[in-house]
Amino acid sequence: MNPKTTKKSPKKKAAKKEVVIDGLGVSSGIAIGTVHVRESGSVAVPEYKVPASKTADELKRFETALTTARRQVGRLKNKANKLPSAAAEEMGLLLEAYTQMLGNSRLVRGAIRRISEERINAEAAIQDEINDITQGFAQLDDSYIAARLDDIREVANRIINVLTMTHVRPISTVPKGSILISEEVTPADAAQLDPKRIVGFAAVLGGAQGHTAIMARALGLPAVLGVAGLKETARSGDTIIVDGEVGRVVLNPTPTTLATFEARQFEYRSRQSKFTRLKRQPAVTRDGVEISLFANVELPIEMPQVMMAGAAGIGLLRSEFMFMNRNDLPGEEEQFRMLRDLIKTLRGRTLTVRTLDIGGEKLAQSLTGDVGESAQSALGLRGIRLSLARPDLLETQFAAILRASALGPIRILLPMVSTTREVKQAREILKKVAKSLKRKKIAQSENLPPLGVMIEVPSAALTADALVGVCDFFAIGSNDLTQYTLAIDRTDEQVAKLYNPLHPSVLRLIEMSISAALRGRIPISICGEIAGDPRFTALLLGLGVRELSMSAHAILAVKQRVREIDLSAASERAGGIMAQSDSGRIAMLLDDFNALV
């Protein structure tokens, strides 16, 4: 062999191909890091018959598993206390709910009944019960219910893991700069996330309404959920980008892609730093008009975010959370305590409680079992219609609200109103309940809380002048108003692209409602998605709105936009927009105006 012969250089590994997968962005921001795959699979649940002589032993085994699961939750509470304050409070409330579910809940009672009556093993009993609960809501396409079912499944899986002695490896200390990838990141997993090490996460399962998403926002971690095919593609050690703003995951980005996202990350962080400085600044336009920015609240665990964002108060509290995941109905005392805690947290800021809107997609069997299929329809017995059909529910809710009114400012908002008669009936019930409390010498505010109307169906907008005469304020629910005006189900992918809040008909109904409120000298707010989108801020202010209510995480961005706007110029542009009949032309005029700032 010739000694001068050179050895062939080893072949260079081919660069991995860039993969882009879209999902649901649930916590904004851009994370760039290294994949850390967390394996999490469902446990195979054994099923077998238990002899009658062994039923008592099986029940005892089940009770022991419950005790162990409660201890595990207790340890998670201790870990949660070390999280940043907002996340710690949210996690504490969630884990307290888990503790309650591990007590005398439907899940536990159902499992005990199956063990006793069907004589099956505890694991199978829990599995069958959770399947039964899930099946009850199988036909409902609602992210709120899906999130609550996820919580119940988390508790059920914890019990099954204890019973089967399955060891679930906790999220251990991972290298700094890791991005967690999993089939599902549960709220309990989120309690163990260390933002100093884990810079973001993505998962195949999950939605924006769940506690995991709320925890991600509280921790300030970019997150994308509902990412189909993620587990099959991601490998530990890969470079990954998680874009929580648009809901995108990029695996093995090219140098060009990486540079683009690094620039966007820098821009986002600069923008957030700027927003942070706005927390104590007033929401005032350039020409000195003050705008009130309120928060929409789905669950009490969102309150730390509401306060951190400097919200003027709660412009929309969706009271349905008190009625979900249960067979019974919350009583007056339970509802009062919940409202009391919110008022204390708000420290003098206004709380606006929307009365029960649990029809349509948010069907609760404990409420609607006696009204048949009508309660399952978005156009059926829902909102104020259900409350007036079941006045006992409304009386209980009013009593709790009136008692809470003694502790701080509170308003009542009636959903799905279409006639003045509905408002008059509700007011009569409110007066009746107030008199009853007075006779019992139960504390309430000296005056009745303001009673408002949601403008979310076309008939309410078209008769807004009449509604002004029977209510104290308006709140425009632009999401439903757009959907009902255009006859479009925005959850139906076949027609969702036609959903357009800039459609001339929708804008004219909004303008009619605002004009009626201004003539009647009652407050009016917007509490739909457009309220939290800075793109629409100038138009809404130009039309005369001075109150906007949105998700807490949108408040600072909208405040920034408010402070950039000259209201007189916005009013002039709004007038030009309302003269248009083409939604494309409307969008162009609006975007051109926004580009001027």
C-alpha positions in Angstrom: 0.0 0.0 0.0 1.3 3.4 -0.9 2.1 5.2 2.3 1.2 8.5 0.7 -2.4 7.3 0.0 -4.7 9.5 2.0 -7.7 8.2 3.9 -11.1 9.2 2.8 -12.8 11.8 5.1 -15.8 10.5 6.9 -19.1 11.6 5.2 -20.7 14.6 6.7 -24.1 13.9 8.2 -26.8 15.4 6.2 -28.6 18.2 7.8 -32.0 17.4 9.2 -34.9 18.7 7.1 -36.8 21.7 8.5 -40.3 20.7 9.6 -43.1 23.2 10.3 -46.2 22.1 12.2 -49.1 24.3 13.1 -51.1 24.1 16.2 -52.9 26.4 18.7 -50.9 29.2 20.2 -52.1 29.4 23.8 -49.3 31.5 25.4 -47.6 34.2 23.3 -43.9 34.7 22.8 -41.2 32.9 20.8 -39.0 30.2 22.4 -35.9 28.9 20.7 -34.2 25.9 22.3 -33.5 22.2 22.4 -36.1 19.5 22.3 -36.6 17.5 25.5 -39.1 14.7 24.8 -41.1 13.6 27.8 -42.7 10.2 27.3 -46.2 9.9 28.6 -48.5 7.2 27.5 -51.8 5.9 28.7 -51.7 3.0 31.2 -53.2 -0.3 30.2 -56.2 -0.7 32.6 -56.9 -4.2 33.7 -60.5 -5.3 34.0 -61.7 -8.3 36.0 -64.6 -9.4 38.2 -64.2 -9.2 41.9 -65.8 -12.0 44.0 -68.6 -10.9 46.3 -66.5 -12.0 49.3 -63.6 -9.6 48.1 -65.7 -6.5 47.4 -65.0 -4.9 50.7 -61.2 -5.5 50.2 -61.5 -3.9 46.7 -63.2 -0.9 48.2 -60.5 -0.6 50.8 -57.9 -0.8 48.0 -59.7 2.0 46.2 -59.8 4.2 49.4 -56.1 3.7 50.0 -55.4 4.8 46.4 -57.4 7.9 47.0 -55.4 8.7 50.1 -52.1 8.2 48.2 -53.3 10.4 45.3 -54.3 13.2 47.8 -50.8 13.0 49.3 -49.3 13.4 45.8 -51.5 16.4 45.2 -50.3 17.8 48.5 -46.7 17.5 47.5 -47.5 19.2 44.2 -49.0 22.1 46.2 -45.7 22.5 48.0 -43.8 22.6 44.7 -46.4 25.1 43.3 -45.7 27.5 46.2 -42.2 28.0 44.8 -43.5 29.2 41.4 -43.8 32.9 40.6 -46.6 34.4 42.5 -49.3 34.5 39.8 -48.6 30.9 38.7 -48.4 29.8 42.3 -51.9 31.2 43.1 -53.4 29.7 40.0 -51.8 26.3 40.6 -52.9 26.4 44.2 -56.6 26.9 43.2 -56.4 24.1 40.6 -54.8 21.6 43.0 -57.4 22.5 45.6 -60.0 21.5 42.9 -58.1 18.3 42.4 -58.3 17.6 46.1 -62.1 18.1 46.0 -62.4 15.7 43.1 -60.5 13.1 45.1 -63.2 13.5 47.8 -66.9 13.0 47.4 -67.1 13.8 43.7 -69.2 12.2 41.0 -66.1 10.4 39.7 -65.4 8.8 43.1 -69.0 8.1 44.0 -69.5 6.5 40.6 -66.4 4.3 40.9 -67.5 3.1 44.4 -70.9 2.2 43.0 -69.5 0.2 40.2 -67.2 -1.7 42.5 -70.1 -2.5 44.9 -72.8 -3.2 42.3 -71.0 -4.4 39.2 -68.2 -6.1 41.3 -65.4 -5.0 39.0 -61.9 -4.0 40.0 -61.2 -0.4 41.1 -59.1 0.5 38.0 -61.8 -0.6 35.6 -64.4 1.2 37.7 -62.6 4.5 37.5 -62.0 4.0 33.8 -65.7 3.2 33.1 -66.9 6.2 35.1 -64.6 8.7 33.3 -65.8 7.2 30.0 -69.4 7.7 31.1 -68.8 11.3 32.1 -67.0 12.0 28.8 -69.7 10.3 26.7 -72.3 12.7 28.3 -70.6 15.6 26.5 -69.4 13.7 23.4 -71.7 15.7 21.0 -70.7 19.1 22.4 -68.0 21.0 20.5 -67.0 23.4 23.3 -63.5 24.2 24.4 -64.6 25.2 27.9 -66.2 21.8 28.6 -63.2 20.0 27.0 -60.9 21.8 29.4 -63.0 20.8 32.4 -63.1 17.2 31.2 -59.3 17.3 30.9 -59.1 18.1 34.6 -61.3 15.2 35.5 -59.2 12.8 33.4 -56.1 14.1 35.1 -57.5 13.1 38.5 -58.8 9.7 37.2 -55.4 8.9 35.6 -53.6 9.8 38.9 -55.9 7.3 40.7 -55.3 4.6 38.1 -51.5 5.1 38.2 -51.6 4.5 42.0 -53.8 1.5 41.7 -51.6 -0.1 39.0 -48.4 1.0 40.7 -47.3 2.8 37.6 -44.4 5.1 38.2 -44.8 8.4 36.3 -41.4 10.0 36.1 -41.6 13.6 37.2 -40.1 16.4 35.1 -36.6 16.3 36.4 -33.9 18.9 36.1 -33.3 19.4 32.4 -30.6 21.4 30.7 -31.1 25.1 30.5 -32.8 26.2 27.3 -34.9 23.1 26.9 -38.3 23.0 25.3 -40.6 20.3 26.6 -42.3 18.1 24.0 -45.0 15.7 25.1 -48.3 14.0 24.1 -49.9 16.1 26.8 -48.6 18.6 29.4 -51.0 18.3 32.3 -51.5 21.1 34.8 -49.7 19.0 37.3 -46.7 18.8 34.9 -46.9 22.6 34.6 -46.5 22.9 38.3 -43.1 21.3 38.0 -41.8 23.5 35.1 -38.8 25.7 36.0 -38.9 28.8 33.7 -35.2 29.2 34.4 -34.5 25.9 32.6 -37.6 25.2 30.4 -38.2 28.1 28.0 -41.4 26.8 26.3 -43.4 23.7 25.5 -45.6 22.1 22.9 -47.9 19.2 23.0 -50.2 17.1 20.8 -53.2 17.6 23.1 -54.7 20.5 24.9 -56.6 23.8 24.2 -56.6 27.5 25.1 -59.3 27.1 27.8 -57.4 24.6 29.9 -55.5 25.1 33.0 -52.3 24.1 31.3 -52.7 27.1 28.9 -53.5 29.4 31.8 -50.4 28.2 33.7 -48.2 28.8 30.6 -49.4 32.4 30.4 -48.9 32.9 34.1 -45.3 31.5 33.9 -44.6 33.5 30.7 -43.7 30.4 28.8 -44.5 30.4 25.0 -46.7 27.3 24.3 -48.4 25.7 21.4 -50.9 22.9 21.9 -52.9 20.7 19.6 -49.8 20.0 17.4 -50.7 16.9 15.4 -47.8 14.6 14.6 -45.4 16.4 17.0 -44.3 13.2 18.9 -43.5 11.3 15.7 -41.3 14.1 14.4 -39.5 15.6 17.4 -36.3 14.0 18.8 -34.5 15.0 22.0 -31.6 17.2 21.2 -33.1 18.7 18.0 -33.2 22.5 17.7 -36.8 23.7 17.9 -38.8 27.0 17.7 -42.1 27.4 19.5 -44.1 30.4 18.3 -46.9 30.9 20.7 -48.2 34.0 18.9 -49.2 32.3 15.7 -49.3 28.7 17.0 -46.4 27.2 15.1 -43.6 24.7 15.9 -40.5 24.6 13.7 -38.2 21.6 14.0 -34.6 21.7 12.8 -34.8 25.3 11.4 -32.5 26.3 8.6 -30.0 29.1 9.4 -32.2 31.6 7.6 -35.4 30.5 9.5 -33.5 30.6 12.8 -32.2 34.1 12.1 -35.7 35.3 11.2 -37.2 33.9 14.5 -34.3 35.3 16.5 -35.1 38.8 15.2 -38.8 38.3 15.9 -38.0 37.0 19.4 -35.9 40.2 20.1 -38.7 42.3 18.7 -41.3 40.5 20.9 -39.2 40.9 24.1 -38.6 44.6 23.4 -42.3 45.1 22.9 -43.1 43.2 26.1 -40.6 45.3 28.0 -42.3 48.4 26.6 -45.7 47.0 27.6 -44.5 46.3 31.2 -43.7 50.0 31.6 -47.3 50.7 30.6 -48.9 48.9 33.6 -49.1 52.0 35.7 -49.8 54.4 32.8 -53.3 55.5 32.1 -55.2 54.4 29.0 -55.5 57.9 27.5 -55.6 58.9 23.9 -53.1 61.5 22.5 -55.9 64.1 22.8 -56.6 63.3 26.4 -59.6 61.0 26.3 -59.6 58.3 29.0 -60.5 54.7 27.9 -61.4 52.0 30.4 -59.8 48.6 29.7 -61.5 45.8 31.5 -60.8 42.0 31.6 -63.0 39.1 30.5 -62.7 36.3 33.1 -63.5 32.6 32.5 -62.1 31.2 35.8 -61.0 32.7 39.1 -57.5 31.4 38.6 -57.1 34.1 35.9 -57.3 36.9 38.6 -53.5 37.3 39.1 -53.1 38.1 35.4 -56.0 40.5 35.6 -54.4 42.4 38.4 -50.9 42.3 36.9 -52.3 43.8 33.7 -53.8 46.7 35.5 -57.3 46.1 34.4 -59.9 48.7 35.3 -62.1 45.8 36.6 -63.9 42.8 35.2 -66.1 43.7 32.3 -67.4 40.1 31.8 -67.3 37.3 34.4 -68.6 34.1 32.8 -70.5 32.7 35.7 -70.9 29.2 34.1 -67.7 27.9 35.8 -69.7 27.6 39.0 -72.2 25.2 37.3 -69.8 22.9 35.5 -68.4 19.4 36.4 -71.1 18.6 38.9 -74.4 16.9 39.2 -75.9 19.4 41.7 -76.4 23.1 41.4 -74.3 25.7 43.4 -76.4 27.2 46.2 -76.6 30.9 47.1 -73.9 30.6 49.8 -71.4 29.0 47.4 -72.0 31.5 44.7 -71.7 34.4 47.2 -68.4 33.1 48.5 -66.9 32.9 45.0 -68.1 36.5 44.2 -66.9 37.7 47.5 -63.4 36.5 46.8 -63.3 38.1 43.4 -64.5 41.5 44.8 -61.8 41.3 47.5 -59.2 40.7 44.9 -60.4 43.6 42.8 -60.0 46.0 45.7 -62.6 48.5 44.6 -62.7 47.9 40.9 -66.0 47.0 39.3 -67.1 43.3 38.8 -69.5 42.7 36.0 -71.3 39.3 36.4 -72.9 37.8 33.4 -75.8 35.6 34.5 -75.9 32.0 33.5 -75.4 31.4 29.8 -75.2 27.6 29.8 -77.4 26.7 26.9 -76.1 25.9 23.4 -72.6 24.3 23.5 -72.2 24.6 27.3 -75.0 22.1 28.1 -75.1 21.0 31.7 -77.3 18.0 32.3 -78.1 19.0 35.9 -79.7 22.1 34.5 -81.3 21.1 31.3 -82.4 17.6 31.7 -86.0 18.7 31.9 -86.1 21.0 28.9 -85.1 18.5 26.2 -83.2 19.2 23.0 -84.0 23.0 23.1 -81.2 23.5 25.6 -78.7 21.9 23.1 -79.4 24.5 20.5 -77.4 27.7 20.3 -80.7 29.3 19.2 -82.8 27.5 21.8 -83.5 27.8 25.5 -80.2 29.5 26.6 -79.0 32.6 28.3 -81.8 34.8 29.7 -84.4 32.5 28.2 -83.2 29.6 30.3 -83.0 31.8 33.4 -86.6 33.0 33.0 -87.8 29.5 32.3 -86.1 28.4 35.6 -86.6 31.5 37.8 -85.3 29.6 40.8 -81.8 29.6 39.2 -82.0 33.3 38.6 -83.2 34.1 42.1 -80.4 32.2 43.6 -77.8 33.9 41.4 -79.3 37.4 42.0 -79.3 36.7 45.8 -75.6 35.9 45.7 -74.8 39.0 43.6 -76.9 41.3 45.8 -75.1 40.0 48.9 -71.8 40.6 47.2 -72.8 44.1 46.3 -72.4 45.1 50.0 -68.7 44.4 49.6 -67.8 46.4 46.5 -69.0 47.7 43.1 -70.8 45.0 41.0 -72.9 45.0 37.9 -75.3 42.4 36.4 -75.2 41.5 32.7 -78.0 39.6 31.0 -77.0 37.3 28.1 -78.9 36.6 24.8 -81.5 39.3 25.4 -83.8 39.9 22.4 -86.8 41.8 23.9 -87.4 44.5 26.4 -89.9 42.1 28.1 -87.0 39.8 29.1 -85.2 42.7 30.8 -88.3 43.8 32.6 -89.0 40.3 33.9 -85.4 40.0 35.1 -85.6 43.4 36.9 -88.8 42.4 38.7 -87.1 39.2 39.9 -84.1 41.2 41.1 -86.4 43.6 43.1 -88.2 40.7 44.6 -85.0 39.0 45.7 -83.7 42.3 47.1 -86.9 42.8 49.2 -86.5 39.2 50.5 -82.9 39.8 51.6 -84.0 43.1 53.2 -86.7 41.4 55.3 -84.1 38.9 56.4 -81.8 41.8 57.3 -79.0 40.4 55.0 -76.5 43.1 53.9 -76.6 44.4 50.4 -75.8 47.7 48.7 -78.2 50.6 49.3 -79.1 50.7 45.6 -79.7 47.8 43.2 -76.7 46.9 41.1 -76.8 48.3 37.5 -78.6 45.8 35.2 -77.1 45.6 31.7 -77.9 43.8 28.5 -75.6 41.9 26.1 -76.0 43.1 22.5 -75.2 39.8 20.8 -78.3 39.0 18.6 -79.4 41.3 15.7 -82.8 41.9 17.3 -81.2 43.5 20.3 -79.1 45.8 18.1 -82.1 46.7 16.0 -84.2 47.6 19.0 -81.3 49.2 21.0 -83.2 52.4 21.5 -86.0 50.5 23.2 -83.6 48.5 25.4 -81.9 51.7 26.6 -85.2 52.5 28.4 -85.2 49.4 30.5 -81.5 48.8 31.3 -78.5 50.6 32.8 -75.7 49.7 30.4 -74.9 47.8 27.2 -72.1 45.3 26.5 -71.7 44.3 22.8 -70.7 40.6 22.4 -69.2 41.0 18.9 -68.4 37.3 18.6 -72.0 36.1 18.7 -73.3 39.2 17.0 -71.1 38.5 14.0 -72.0 34.9 14.0 -75.7 35.4 14.1 -75.8 38.3 11.7 -73.8 36.4 9.0 -75.5 33.0 9.8 -72.0 31.5 10.2 -70.9 28.9 12.6 -67.3 29.9 13.1 -66.4 26.5 14.6 -67.3 24.9 11.2 -64.2 24.8 9.1 -66.3 24.8 5.9 -67.6 28.3 6.6 -65.3 29.7 9.3 -63.4 31.8 6.7 -66.6 33.8 6.1 -66.7 35.0 9.7 -65.8 38.7 9.4 -66.4 41.3 12.1 -65.6 44.0 9.4 -68.7 43.0 7.4 -70.7 46.2 6.8 -73.8 44.6 8.3 -72.0 43.8 11.6 -70.4 47.2 11.8 -73.8 48.9 11.2 -75.4 46.9 14.0 -72.5 47.8 16.3 -72.8 51.5 15.3 -76.6 51.4 15.9 -76.1 50.0 19.4 -73.4 52.6 20.3 -75.5 55.5 19.0 -78.5 54.3 21.0 -76.4 54.0 24.2 -74.9 57.5 23.7 -78.3 59.0 23.1 -79.6 57.3 26.2 -76.5 58.3 28.1 -75.8 54.8 29.4 -72.3 53.2 29.3 -71.5 50.8 26.5 -68.6 48.4 26.1 -67.3 45.8 23.6 -66.4 42.5 25.1 -65.9 40.3 22.1 -62.6 39.3 20.5 -62.3 42.6 18.5 -61.9 44.4 21.8 -58.6 42.7 22.5 -57.2 43.2 19.0 -55.2 46.4 18.5 -56.1 46.4 14.9 -59.7 47.3 15.7 -59.0 49.8 18.6 -59.1 53.0 16.5 -62.3 52.0 14.8 -64.1 51.1 18.0 -63.0 54.3 19.7 -63.9 56.3 16.6 -67.4 54.9 16.8 -67.8 56.2 20.3 -66.9 53.3 22.6 -65.0 54.2 25.8 -64.9 50.8 27.5 -63.3 47.7 26.1 -63.2 44.3 27.8 -60.8 41.6 26.8 -58.5 38.7 27.9 -56.1 40.0 30.5 -53.1 39.2 28.3 -54.3 41.6 25.6 -54.8 44.6 27.9 -51.3 46.1 27.7 -51.1 45.8 23.9 -54.4 47.6 23.5 -53.4 50.2 26.0 -50.3 50.9 23.9 -52.6 51.4 20.9 -55.0 53.6 22.8 -52.1 55.9 23.8 -51.0 56.2 20.1 -54.5 57.3 18.8 -55.7 60.8 18.2 -59.4 60.4 18.8 -60.6 63.1 16.5 -58.7 61.5 13.6 -60.0 58.1 14.6 -63.6 59.5 14.6 -63.1 60.9 11.1 -61.7 57.6 9.8 -64.6 55.7 11.4 -67.0 57.9 9.6 -65.3 57.1 6.3 -65.4 53.4 7.1 -69.1 53.4 7.9 -69.8 54.9 4.5 -68.4 51.8 2.8 -70.3 48.8 1.6 -67.4 46.5 0.8 -65.6 44.7 3.7 -62.4 44.6 1.7 -62.4 48.4 1.3 -63.2 48.7 5.0 -60.2 46.5 6.0 -58.0 48.6 3.7 -59.1 51.9 5.2 -58.6 50.6 8.7 -55.2 49.1 8.1 -54.0 52.3 6.3 -55.0 54.3 9.3 -53.2 52.0 11.7 -50.1 52.2 9.5 -50.0 55.9 10.0 -49.0 55.6 13.6 
